[in-house]
Amino acid sequence: MIDIIISLLLLIGTFFTFSGSLGIIRFPDVYTRLHAATKAATLGVAGVLLGAFFYLLFDQGIVSGKLLIGIVFVLMTAPISGHMISRAAYNSGVQLTQHTKHDQLNQDTRRTTK
């Protein structure tokens, strides 16, 4: 049973990493590409690391603190770094795609500067 769980975690992690890679290629602007990359890093890498942790725990009898720290680190830093990079891109003037219908950040920025 544990082999099935480990395999599922590895497959889920691989799926998110692969779909995030496709999103980076297919999405039209830096903001949507960054969203795809952030989701891939958070869910994909965490799934693979969790699968590796369970494999080492149940098959080898090793508790890997490095894998647990890696999972926590990725879950904490990937969303924050994605947000900060997209905010920096917006503030430096990188344009949204023409398909964007609503720019909430522009409205919030205008409201606070008045």
N, C-alpha and C positions, 0 to 999 in steps of 0.2 A: 504494500500500500504506500509506503513512504517513497518508493521508487517512482510511483505514478505522480505523487505530489511534487517531487523534485523535477521530474520531466515537465510537468505542467508549468511550474515556475520558470524553468529555463525557456520553454516555448513562449510563454506570455512575455517574458523579457525580450526575447528575440523578435517577437511580433511588434512590440512597441518600438524597439530600436529600428526595425526595418520600415515601419510605417512613418516614423519620424524622419528617416532618411528620404523617403519618397516625398514627404511634405516639404522638406527643404528644397527639393528639386522642382516641385510642381507649383508651390504657392507663389503669388505674384509680387509681394513686397517683403521688405525686411521684417516687418512686424508679424506677419503670419508665419514666415519662415522661422522666426525666433520662437514663436509659440510652439511650432512643431518640434524644434530642437529641444526646447525645455521639457516638453512632455516625454520625448524619447529618453532624455537623460534621467528624468525623475523615475518614470515607471519602468523603462527598459533596463537600465543599469541596476536599479533596486531589485527587480525580479531576478536577474541573473545572479546578483550577489547573494540574494536570499536563497536561491536554489543551491548555490555553491556552499553556503553556510549549512544548510540542512544535509547536504551530501557529506560534508566533513563531519558533522555532528553524529549522524546516524550510521554512516558506513565506516568511517575511520575512527570515530570516538574522540574527535578533536573539537574543542570549542574555540572558534577563531574570533577573538576580539577584534582583530583588524577588519574582518568582514562586517561585523556589526557597526564598528566606527565608520567604515566606508558607507554603509547604508544610511546611517544617520546623517553623515556629512552631505551625501548627495541629496537626500530629502530636504535638508535645510538650505543648502546653497544654490541649487539649480533654479528654483522658482525666483529667489531673490535676485540672483545675477541676471536672469532673463528679464525681469522687470526693470532693473537698473540699466541694462544695455538698451532696451527699447525706449526708456525714458531719455537716455542720452542721445539716441538716434533722433527722437522727436525734437528735442531741444536744439540739436545741431541742424535741423531743417530737412531731414530725410522725408520725402513726400510719401503720402499714403497712395495706395492704388486708386484708380478712377472708380472702382467698384465700391469703395467705402462710402456708405450713405450717411454716417453719423460720426462726428469727431467730438466726443465728449471732453477730451482733454483740452482742446482749443476753447470750448465754451467755458470750462472751469478756469482756464488761465486768464481769459478776458474778464471774467467776473471778479477775480481776485486782484487784478491790476487796476481796476477802475477806482 
